[in-house]
Amino acid sequence: MNLPIWLIKLLFNLWPPFLGAGIRVHKLSPDFRQAEVRLKLGLGNRNYVGTHFGGSLYAMTDPFYMLMLLRQLGGDYYVWDKTGSIDYLKPGRGTVRALFDLSDQQLADIRERTADGEKHLPEMTVEIRDADDEVVALVHKTLYVRKKPGRR
């Protein structure tokens, strides 16, 4: 499906889990190699002590590496999120952001490790930063990548 990038961003931003939590895709490169996601602190995503609800912080990072890899690797691959965890480093206040980036080296490594049909479990980390550029949380993702049978 080759939708224009502005429409893909709009669909992300209207997706109920993002819309309800106040999560917004701010930037998405046309090649799906980079993304920036933001979350403003509001009534719908604050916790009991007035800082960002941890589930919203994790949710803002949830689908991106999987979707970015799917777009980069194409239909010859299975790509799934396998595991994820978050380390909360300091209370999140105000607007926070997460920057996602896939490098040429990461993509080459994944293609090389899956060329024979074996699964590969690449590990990705994304930082959630506040307006002062301080790290609020680290999200660790392990993905499952395997070349589909018949396309090896």
Secondary structure, DSSP 4 states (H G I P E B T S, - for coil): ----HHHHHHHHHHSHHHHHHTEEEEEE-TTSSEEEEEE---TTSB-TTSSB-HHHHHHTTTTHHHHHHHHHH-TTEEEEEEEEEEEE-S---S-EEEEEE--HHHHHHHHHHHTTS--B--EEEEEEE-TTS-EEEEEEEEEEEEEPTT--
